[in-house]
Amino acid sequence: MYYSETKVIIGGLAHVPILIFIVNFIKGKFESIASEIVEVKKEEPKVKVVEVKEEEVKAEELNANEFKEKSE
């Protein structure tokens, strides 16, 4: 028995919501797995913050070579 074009089209359109549900279900499973992995990696590394101390350097202390390098 052959089906008319309208029955085939209606049948195809009826299956679209089912396919969308299956795709969203699979997508949701992958997102939940990915969120568990991301939660583990959210731990901040233990880094000690150290302040940098700047020293004042007088122009007389610089020799001619260092002065030329800094000006370039």
PyMOL Python script that loads the backbone (N, CA, C, O; Angstrom):
from pymol import cmd

cmd.read_pdbstr("""\
ATOM      1  N   MET A   1       0.842  -1.172   0.000  1.00  0.00           N
ATOM      2  CA  MET A   1       0.000   0.000   0.000  1.00  0.00           C
ATOM      3  C   MET A   1       0.894   1.244   0.000  1.00  0.00           C
ATOM      4  O   MET A   1       1.802   1.363   0.822  1.00  0.00           O
ATOM      5  N   TYR A   2       0.638   2.139  -0.897  1.00  0.00           N
ATOM      6  CA  TYR A   2       1.394   3.372  -1.003  1.00  0.00           C
ATOM      7  C   TYR A   2       0.731   4.470  -0.175  1.00  0.00           C
ATOM      8  O   TYR A   2      -0.487   4.481   0.006  1.00  0.00           O
ATOM      9  N   TYR A   3       1.567   5.405   0.331  1.00  0.00           N
ATOM     10  CA  TYR A   3       1.055   6.547   1.075  1.00  0.00           C
ATOM     11  C   TYR A   3       1.076   7.772   0.183  1.00  0.00           C
ATOM     12  O   TYR A   3       1.965   7.922  -0.655  1.00  0.00           O
ATOM     13  N   SER A   4       0.097   8.650   0.363  1.00  0.00           N
ATOM     14  CA  SER A   4       0.079   9.882  -0.415  1.00  0.00           C
ATOM     15  C   SER A   4       1.144  10.836   0.137  1.00  0.00           C
ATOM     16  O   SER A   4       1.654  10.650   1.242  1.00  0.00           O
ATOM     17  N   GLU A   5       1.457  11.838  -0.644  1.00  0.00           N
ATOM     18  CA  GLU A   5       2.485  12.809  -0.237  1.00  0.00           C
ATOM     19  C   GLU A   5       2.097  13.522   1.051  1.00  0.00           C
ATOM     20  O   GLU A   5       2.952  13.773   1.900  1.00  0.00           O
ATOM     21  N   THR A   6       0.819  13.850   1.205  1.00  0.00           N
ATOM     22  CA  THR A   6       0.393  14.567   2.409  1.00  0.00           C
ATOM     23  C   THR A   6       0.573  13.708   3.657  1.00  0.00           C
ATOM     24  O   THR A   6       0.974  14.227   4.699  1.00  0.00           O
ATOM     25  N   LYS A   7       0.291  12.423   3.580  1.00  0.00           N
ATOM     26  CA  LYS A   7       0.476  11.551   4.736  1.00  0.00           C
ATOM     27  C   LYS A   7       1.963  11.425   5.087  1.00  0.00           C
ATOM     28  O   LYS A   7       2.315  11.378   6.265  1.00  0.00           O
ATOM     29  N   VAL A   8       2.815  11.373   4.099  1.00  0.00           N
ATOM     30  CA  VAL A   8       4.255  11.274   4.343  1.00  0.00           C
ATOM     31  C   VAL A   8       4.759  12.554   5.002  1.00  0.00           C
ATOM     32  O   VAL A   8       5.543  12.494   5.949  1.00  0.00           O
ATOM     33  N   ILE A   9       4.319  13.705   4.512  1.00  0.00           N
ATOM     34  CA  ILE A   9       4.745  14.987   5.072  1.00  0.00           C
ATOM     35  C   ILE A   9       4.225  15.147   6.498  1.00  0.00           C
ATOM     36  O   ILE A   9       4.966  15.571   7.385  1.00  0.00           O
ATOM     37  N   ILE A  10       2.963  14.811   6.719  1.00  0.00           N
ATOM     38  CA  ILE A  10       2.396  14.920   8.065  1.00  0.00           C
ATOM     39  C   ILE A  10       3.114  13.965   9.022  1.00  0.00           C
ATOM     40  O   ILE A  10       3.373  14.322  10.171  1.00  0.00           O
ATOM     41  N   GLY A  11       3.431  12.778   8.567  1.00  0.00           N
ATOM     42  CA  GLY A  11       4.159  11.822   9.397  1.00  0.00           C
ATOM     43  C   GLY A  11       5.545  12.328   9.742  1.00  0.00           C
ATOM     44  O   GLY A  11       6.005  12.176  10.874  1.00  0.00           O
ATOM     45  N   GLY A  12       6.207  12.926   8.775  1.00  0.00           N
ATOM     46  CA  GLY A  12       7.532  13.489   9.023  1.00  0.00           C
ATOM     47  C   GLY A  12       7.479  14.637  10.007  1.00  0.00           C
ATOM     48  O   GLY A  12       8.319  14.728  10.902  1.00  0.00           O
ATOM     49  N   LEU A  13       6.489  15.524   9.850  1.00  0.00           N
ATOM     50  CA  LEU A  13       6.343  16.652  10.758  1.00  0.00           C
ATOM     51  C   LEU A  13       5.962  16.197  12.168  1.00  0.00           C
ATOM     52  O   LEU A  13       6.330  16.847  13.147  1.00  0.00           O
ATOM     53  N   ALA A  14       5.237  15.098  12.277  1.00  0.00           N
ATOM     54  CA  ALA A  14       4.857  14.578  13.586  1.00  0.00           C
ATOM     55  C   ALA A  14       6.074  14.051  14.344  1.00  0.00           C
ATOM     56  O   ALA A  14       6.084  14.064  15.575  1.00  0.00           O
ATOM     57  N   HIS A  15       7.082  13.596  13.640  1.00  0.00           N
ATOM     58  CA  HIS A  15       8.271  13.056  14.288  1.00  0.00           C
ATOM     59  C   HIS A  15       9.292  14.129  14.662  1.00  0.00           C
ATOM     60  O   HIS A  15      10.214  13.841  15.426  1.00  0.00           O
ATOM     61  N   VAL A  16       9.163  15.337  14.159  1.00  0.00           N
ATOM     62  CA  VAL A  16      10.111  16.407  14.460  1.00  0.00           C
ATOM     63  C   VAL A  16      10.160  16.716  15.959  1.00  0.00           C
ATOM     64  O   VAL A  16      11.263  16.813  16.498  1.00  0.00           O
ATOM     65  N   PRO A  17       9.031  16.876  16.668  1.00  0.00           N
ATOM     66  CA  PRO A  17       9.126  17.134  18.116  1.00  0.00           C
ATOM     67  C   PRO A  17       9.791  15.986  18.873  1.00  0.00           C
ATOM     68  O   PRO A  17      10.491  16.226  19.857  1.00  0.00           O
ATOM     69  N   ILE A  18       9.590  14.769  18.442  1.00  0.00           N
ATOM     70  CA  ILE A  18      10.232  13.618  19.085  1.00  0.00           C
ATOM     71  C   ILE A  18      11.740  13.694  18.894  1.00  0.00           C
ATOM     72  O   ILE A  18      12.496  13.453  19.836  1.00  0.00           O
ATOM     73  N   LEU A  19      12.183  14.024  17.694  1.00  0.00           N
ATOM     74  CA  LEU A  19      13.618  14.148  17.428  1.00  0.00           C
ATOM     75  C   LEU A  19      14.230  15.298  18.233  1.00  0.00           C
ATOM     76  O   LEU A  19      15.342  15.179  18.749  1.00  0.00           O
ATOM     77  N   ILE A  20      13.496  16.412  18.337  1.00  0.00           N
ATOM     78  CA  ILE A  20      13.987  17.546  19.120  1.00  0.00           C
ATOM     79  C   ILE A  20      14.131  17.154  20.583  1.00  0.00           C
ATOM     80  O   ILE A  20      15.114  17.521  21.227  1.00  0.00           O
ATOM     81  N   PHE A  21      13.152  16.403  21.123  1.00  0.00           N
ATOM     82  CA  PHE A  21      13.228  15.951  22.503  1.00  0.00           C
ATOM     83  C   PHE A  21      14.451  15.057  22.719  1.00  0.00           C
ATOM     84  O   PHE A  21      15.149  15.206  23.722  1.00  0.00           O
ATOM     85  N   ILE A  22      14.715  14.145  21.810  1.00  0.00           N
ATOM     86  CA  ILE A  22      15.861  13.239  21.943  1.00  0.00           C
ATOM     87  C   ILE A  22      17.164  14.026  21.903  1.00  0.00           C
ATOM     88  O   ILE A  22      18.063  13.770  22.704  1.00  0.00           O
ATOM     89  N   VAL A  23      17.279  14.975  20.986  1.00  0.00           N
ATOM     90  CA  VAL A  23      18.503  15.780  20.876  1.00  0.00           C
ATOM     91  C   VAL A  23      18.711  16.614  22.141  1.00  0.00           C
ATOM     92  O   VAL A  23      19.833  16.691  22.641  1.00  0.00           O
ATOM     93  N   ASN A  24      17.661  17.236  22.667  1.00  0.00           N
ATOM     94  CA  ASN A  24      17.785  18.034  23.883  1.00  0.00           C
ATOM     95  C   ASN A  24      18.124  17.164  25.093  1.00  0.00           C
ATOM     96  O   ASN A  24      18.856  17.600  25.982  1.00  0.00           O
ATOM     97  N   PHE A  25      17.601  15.948  25.133  1.00  0.00           N
ATOM     98  CA  PHE A  25      17.909  15.027  26.224  1.00  0.00           C
ATOM     99  C   PHE A  25      19.390  14.658  26.215  1.00  0.00           C
ATOM    100  O   PHE A  25      20.039  14.671  27.261  1.00  0.00           O
ATOM    101  N   ILE A  26      19.921  14.333  25.048  1.00  0.00           N
ATOM    102  CA  ILE A  26      21.350  13.998  24.925  1.00  0.00           C
ATOM    103  C   ILE A  26      22.204  15.214  25.256  1.00  0.00           C
ATOM    104  O   ILE A  26      23.220  15.087  25.940  1.00  0.00           O
ATOM    105  N   LYS A  27      21.805  16.394  24.778  1.00  0.00           N
ATOM    106  CA  LYS A  27      22.536  17.631  25.051  1.00  0.00           C
ATOM    107  C   LYS A  27      22.575  17.907  26.554  1.00  0.00           C
ATOM    108  O   LYS A  27      23.612  18.306  27.084  1.00  0.00           O
ATOM    109  N   GLY A  28      21.462  17.699  27.236  1.00  0.00           N
ATOM    110  CA  GLY A  28      21.397  17.903  28.677  1.00  0.00           C
ATOM    111  C   GLY A  28      22.319  16.965  29.428  1.00  0.00           C
ATOM    112  O   GLY A  28      22.937  17.370  30.413  1.00  0.00           O
ATOM    113  N   LYS A  29      22.427  15.727  28.989  1.00  0.00           N
ATOM    114  CA  LYS A  29      23.318  14.764  29.637  1.00  0.00           C
ATOM    115  C   LYS A  29      24.775  15.207  29.499  1.00  0.00           C
ATOM    116  O   LYS A  29      25.539  15.130  30.461  1.00  0.00           O
ATOM    117  N   PHE A  30      25.161  15.668  28.317  1.00  0.00           N
ATOM    118  CA  PHE A  30      26.531  16.112  28.105  1.00  0.00           C
ATOM    119  C   PHE A  30      26.826  17.377  28.905  1.00  0.00           C
ATOM    120  O   PHE A  30      27.936  17.535  29.414  1.00  0.00           O
ATOM    121  N   GLU A  31      25.848  18.284  29.026  1.00  0.00           N
ATOM    122  CA  GLU A  31      26.063  19.513  29.802  1.00  0.00           C
ATOM    123  C   GLU A  31      26.243  19.195  31.283  1.00  0.00           C
ATOM    124  O   GLU A  31      27.057  19.829  31.954  1.00  0.00           O
ATOM    125  N   SER A  32      25.500  18.230  31.797  1.00  0.00           N
ATOM    126  CA  SER A  32      25.644  17.889  33.214  1.00  0.00           C
ATOM    127  C   SER A  32      27.008  17.248  33.474  1.00  0.00           C
ATOM    128  O   SER A  32      27.624  17.498  34.510  1.00  0.00           O
ATOM    129  N   ILE A  33      27.475  16.431  32.546  1.00  0.00           N
ATOM    130  CA  ILE A  33      28.801  15.822  32.689  1.00  0.00           C
ATOM    131  C   ILE A  33      29.874  16.899  32.607  1.00  0.00           C
ATOM    132  O   ILE A  33      30.834  16.881  33.377  1.00  0.00           O
ATOM    133  N   ALA A  34      29.716  17.841  31.673  1.00  0.00           N
ATOM    134  CA  ALA A  34      30.698  18.910  31.499  1.00  0.00           C
ATOM    135  C   ALA A  34      30.722  19.829  32.716  1.00  0.00           C
ATOM    136  O   ALA A  34      31.791  20.310  33.094  1.00  0.00           O
ATOM    137  N   SER A  35      29.578  20.083  33.336  1.00  0.00           N
ATOM    138  CA  SER A  35      29.556  20.966  34.505  1.00  0.00           C
ATOM    139  C   SER A  35      30.269  20.320  35.682  1.00  0.00           C
ATOM    140  O   SER A  35      30.883  21.028  36.481  1.00  0.00           O
ATOM    141  N   GLU A  36      30.210  19.000  35.817  1.00  0.00           N
ATOM    142  CA  GLU A  36      30.934  18.315  36.889  1.00  0.00           C
ATOM    143  C   GLU A  36      32.438  18.442  36.683  1.00  0.00           C
ATOM    144  O   GLU A  36      33.182  18.627  37.647  1.00  0.00           O
ATOM    145  N   ILE A  37      32.883  18.346  35.458  1.00  0.00           N
ATOM    146  CA  ILE A  37      34.308  18.460  35.156  1.00  0.00           C
ATOM    147  C   ILE A  37      34.789  19.878  35.430  1.00  0.00           C
ATOM    148  O   ILE A  37      35.875  20.071  35.975  1.00  0.00           O
ATOM    149  N   VAL A  38      33.995  20.861  35.059  1.00  0.00           N
ATOM    150  CA  VAL A  38      34.381  22.260  35.254  1.00  0.00           C
ATOM    151  C   VAL A  38      34.441  22.592  36.740  1.00  0.00           C
ATOM    152  O   VAL A  38      35.316  23.351  37.156  1.00  0.00           O
ATOM    153  N   GLU A  39      33.531  22.040  37.557  1.00  0.00           N
ATOM    154  CA  GLU A  39      33.531  22.318  38.989  1.00  0.00           C
ATOM    155  C   GLU A  39      34.826  21.852  39.636  1.00  0.00           C
ATOM    156  O   GLU A  39      35.331  22.514  40.544  1.00  0.00           O
ATOM    157  N   VAL A  40      35.367  20.743  39.195  1.00  0.00           N
ATOM    158  CA  VAL A  40      36.604  20.232  39.758  1.00  0.00           C
ATOM    159  C   VAL A  40      37.762  21.151  39.416  1.00  0.00           C
ATOM    160  O   VAL A  40      38.653  21.358  40.240  1.00  0.00           O
ATOM    161  N   LYS A  41      37.760  21.704  38.216  1.00  0.00           N
ATOM    162  CA  LYS A  41      38.862  22.534  37.768  1.00  0.00           C
ATOM    163  C   LYS A  41      38.737  23.987  38.230  1.00  0.00           C
ATOM    164  O   LYS A  41      39.623  24.786  37.928  1.00  0.00           O
ATOM    165  N   LYS A  42      37.667  24.365  38.952  1.00  0.00           N
ATOM    166  CA  LYS A  42      37.492  25.737  39.388  1.00  0.00           C
ATOM    167  C   LYS A  42      38.364  26.092  40.584  1.00  0.00           C
ATOM    168  O   LYS A  42      38.429  27.263  40.957  1.00  0.00           O
ATOM    169  N   GLU A  43      39.033  25.125  41.195  1.00  0.00           N
ATOM    170  CA  GLU A  43      39.871  25.411  42.345  1.00  0.00           C
ATOM    171  C   GLU A  43      41.004  26.352  41.938  1.00  0.00           C
ATOM    172  O   GLU A  43      41.688  26.131  40.939  1.00  0.00           O
ATOM    173  N   GLU A  44      41.183  27.404  42.737  1.00  0.00           N
ATOM    174  CA  GLU A  44      42.223  28.375  42.428  1.00  0.00           C
ATOM    175  C   GLU A  44      43.581  27.839  42.866  1.00  0.00           C
ATOM    176  O   GLU A  44      43.697  27.258  43.945  1.00  0.00           O
ATOM    177  N   PRO A  45      44.588  28.024  42.057  1.00  0.00           N
ATOM    178  CA  PRO A  45      45.923  27.572  42.460  1.00  0.00           C
ATOM    179  C   PRO A  45      46.432  28.401  43.636  1.00  0.00           C
ATOM    180  O   PRO A  45      46.118  29.583  43.768  1.00  0.00           O
ATOM    181  N   LYS A  46      47.215  27.761  44.474  1.00  0.00           N
ATOM    182  CA  LYS A  46      47.747  28.450  45.644  1.00  0.00           C
ATOM    183  C   LYS A  46      48.996  29.234  45.226  1.00  0.00           C
ATOM    184  O   LYS A  46      50.070  28.668  45.022  1.00  0.00           O
ATOM    185  N   VAL A  47      48.821  30.540  45.107  1.00  0.00           N
ATOM    186  CA  VAL A  47      49.906  31.417  44.671  1.00  0.00           C
ATOM    187  C   VAL A  47      50.078  32.494  45.727  1.00  0.00           C
ATOM    188  O   VAL A  47      49.110  33.111  46.172  1.00  0.00           O
ATOM    189  N   LYS A  48      51.294  32.704  46.110  1.00  0.00           N
ATOM    190  CA  LYS A  48      51.580  33.734  47.098  1.00  0.00           C
ATOM    191  C   LYS A  48      51.853  35.044  46.380  1.00  0.00           C
ATOM    192  O   LYS A  48      52.722  35.113  45.510  1.00  0.00           O
ATOM    193  N   VAL A  49      51.112  36.084  46.742  1.00  0.00           N
ATOM    194  CA  VAL A  49      51.279  37.392  46.128  1.00  0.00           C
ATOM    195  C   VAL A  49      52.361  38.143  46.896  1.00  0.00           C
ATOM    196  O   VAL A  49      52.286  38.295  48.116  1.00  0.00           O
ATOM    197  N   VAL A  50      53.347  38.600  46.175  1.00  0.00           N
ATOM    198  CA  VAL A  50      54.473  39.300  46.773  1.00  0.00           C
ATOM    199  C   VAL A  50      54.533  40.711  46.201  1.00  0.00           C
ATOM    200  O   VAL A  50      54.387  40.915  44.996  1.00  0.00           O
ATOM    201  N   GLU A  51      54.751  41.677  47.082  1.00  0.00           N
ATOM    202  CA  GLU A  51      54.876  43.055  46.622  1.00  0.00           C
ATOM    203  C   GLU A  51      56.259  43.294  46.048  1.00  0.00           C
ATOM    204  O   GLU A  51      57.247  42.741  46.530  1.00  0.00           O
ATOM    205  N   VAL A  52      56.322  44.106  45.032  1.00  0.00           N
ATOM    206  CA  VAL A  52      57.596  44.432  44.397  1.00  0.00           C
ATOM    207  C   VAL A  52      58.065  45.770  44.951  1.00  0.00           C
ATOM    208  O   VAL A  52      57.334  46.760  44.935  1.00  0.00           O
ATOM    209  N   LYS A  53      59.273  45.776  45.429  1.00  0.00           N
ATOM    210  CA  LYS A  53      59.842  47.010  45.963  1.00  0.00           C
ATOM    211  C   LYS A  53      60.701  47.666  44.894  1.00  0.00           C
ATOM    212  O   LYS A  53      61.569  47.032  44.295  1.00  0.00           O
ATOM    213  N   GLU A  54      60.443  48.943  44.667  1.00  0.00           N
ATOM    214  CA  GLU A  54      61.217  49.678  43.675  1.00  0.00           C
ATOM    215  C   GLU A  54      62.269  50.520  44.403  1.00  0.00           C
ATOM    216  O   GLU A  54      61.985  51.168  45.410  1.00  0.00           O
ATOM    217  N   GLU A  55      63.458  50.490  43.877  1.00  0.00           N
ATOM    218  CA  GLU A  55      64.535  51.266  44.469  1.00  0.00           C
ATOM    219  C   GLU A  55      64.777  52.516  43.624  1.00  0.00           C
ATOM    220  O   GLU A  55      64.696  52.486  42.396  1.00  0.00           O
ATOM    221  N   GLU A  56      65.070  53.590  44.304  1.00  0.00           N
ATOM    222  CA  GLU A  56      65.394  54.819  43.586  1.00  0.00           C
ATOM    223  C   GLU A  56      66.841  54.746  43.113  1.00  0.00           C
ATOM    224  O   GLU A  56      67.740  54.392  43.876  1.00  0.00           O
ATOM    225  N   VAL A  57      67.049  55.081  41.866  1.00  0.00           N
ATOM    226  CA  VAL A  57      68.399  55.059  41.312  1.00  0.00           C
ATOM    227  C   VAL A  57      68.740  56.488  40.901  1.00  0.00           C
ATOM    228  O   VAL A  57      67.996  57.138  40.166  1.00  0.00           O
ATOM    229  N   LYS A  58      69.850  56.944  41.381  1.00  0.00           N
ATOM    230  CA  LYS A  58      70.288  58.295  41.047  1.00  0.00           C
ATOM    231  C   LYS A  58      70.975  58.282  39.691  1.00  0.00           C
ATOM    232  O   LYS A  58      71.595  57.292  39.303  1.00  0.00           O
ATOM    233  N   ALA A  59      70.856  59.382  38.983  1.00  0.00           N
ATOM    234  CA  ALA A  59      71.458  59.501  37.655  1.00  0.00           C
ATOM    235  C   ALA A  59      72.970  59.367  37.725  1.00  0.00           C
ATOM    236  O   ALA A  59      73.589  58.869  36.784  1.00  0.00           O
ATOM    237  N   GLU A  60      73.565  59.797  38.809  1.00  0.00           N
ATOM    238  CA  GLU A  60      75.015  59.719  38.910  1.00  0.00           C
ATOM    239  C   GLU A  60      75.494  58.272  39.029  1.00  0.00           C
ATOM    240  O   GLU A  60      76.619  57.952  38.643  1.00  0.00           O
ATOM    241  N   GLU A  61      74.641  57.403  39.561  1.00  0.00           N
ATOM    242  CA  GLU A  61      75.041  56.013  39.748  1.00  0.00           C
ATOM    243  C   GLU A  61      75.044  55.234  38.429  1.00  0.00           C
ATOM    244  O   GLU A  61      75.727  54.217  38.306  1.00  0.00           O
ATOM    245  N   LEU A  62      74.294  55.707  37.466  1.00  0.00           N
ATOM    246  CA  LEU A  62      74.260  55.026  36.176  1.00  0.00           C
ATOM    247  C   LEU A  62      75.498  55.408  35.372  1.00  0.00           C
ATOM    248  O   LEU A  62      75.876  56.578  35.310  1.00  0.00           O
ATOM    249  N   ASN A  63      76.107  54.428  34.773  1.00  0.00           N
ATOM    250  CA  ASN A  63      77.230  54.792  33.906  1.00  0.00           C
ATOM    251  C   ASN A  63      76.685  55.118  32.509  1.00  0.00           C
ATOM    252  O   ASN A  63      75.486  54.971  32.271  1.00  0.00           O
ATOM    253  N   ALA A  64      77.497  55.533  31.636  1.00  0.00           N
ATOM    254  CA  ALA A  64      77.074  56.009  30.319  1.00  0.00           C
ATOM    255  C   ALA A  64      76.386  54.908  29.510  1.00  0.00           C
ATOM    256  O   ALA A  64      75.423  55.191  28.797  1.00  0.00           O
ATOM    257  N   ASN A  65      76.855  53.659  29.603  1.00  0.00           N
ATOM    258  CA  ASN A  65      76.250  52.570  28.827  1.00  0.00           C
ATOM    259  C   ASN A  65      74.819  52.281  29.263  1.00  0.00           C
ATOM    260  O   ASN A  65      73.938  52.097  28.424  1.00  0.00           O
ATOM    261  N   GLU A  66      74.589  52.240  30.558  1.00  0.00           N
ATOM    262  CA  GLU A  66      73.240  51.981  31.035  1.00  0.00           C
ATOM    263  C   GLU A  66      72.311  53.112  30.668  1.00  0.00           C
ATOM    264  O   GLU A  66      71.147  52.867  30.349  1.00  0.00           O
ATOM    265  N   PHE A  67      72.777  54.319  30.700  1.00  0.00           N
ATOM    266  CA  PHE A  67      71.966  55.464  30.344  1.00  0.00           C
ATOM    267  C   PHE A  67      71.559  55.404  28.881  1.00  0.00           C
ATOM    268  O   PHE A  67      70.416  55.717  28.547  1.00  0.00           O
ATOM    269  N   LYS A  68      72.481  55.003  27.996  1.00  0.00           N
ATOM    270  CA  LYS A  68      72.179  54.903  26.574  1.00  0.00           C
ATOM    271  C   LYS A  68      71.153  53.795  26.320  1.00  0.00           C
ATOM    272  O   LYS A  68      70.252  53.973  25.500  1.00  0.00           O
ATOM    273  N   GLU A  69      71.272  52.652  27.010  1.00  0.00           N
ATOM    274  CA  GLU A  69      70.348  51.535  26.822  1.00  0.00           C
ATOM    275  C   GLU A  69      68.935  51.916  27.225  1.00  0.00           C
ATOM    276  O   GLU A  69      67.974  51.550  26.547  1.00  0.00           O
ATOM    277  N   LYS A  70      68.804  52.630  28.297  1.00  0.00           N
ATOM    278  CA  LYS A  70      67.468  53.023  28.769  1.00  0.00           C
ATOM    279  C   LYS A  70      66.835  54.088  27.890  1.00  0.00           C
ATOM    280  O   LYS A  70      65.611  54.140  27.768  1.00  0.00           O
ATOM    281  N   SER A  71      67.647  54.934  27.278  1.00  0.00           N
ATOM    282  CA  SER A  71      67.087  55.990  26.444  1.00  0.00           C
ATOM    283  C   SER A  71      66.637  55.484  25.095  1.00  0.00           C
ATOM    284  O   SER A  71      65.827  56.132  24.431  1.00  0.00           O
ATOM    285  N   GLU A  72      67.142  54.343  24.677  1.00  0.00           N
ATOM    286  CA  GLU A  72      66.781  53.802  23.342  1.00  0.00           C
ATOM    287  C   GLU A  72      65.490  53.090  23.329  1.00  0.00           C
ATOM    288  O   GLU A  72      65.071  52.591  22.284  1.00  0.00           O
TER     289      GLU A  72
END
""", "prot")
cmd.dss("prot")
cmd.show_as("cartoon", "prot")
cmd.util.cbc("prot")
cmd.orient("prot")
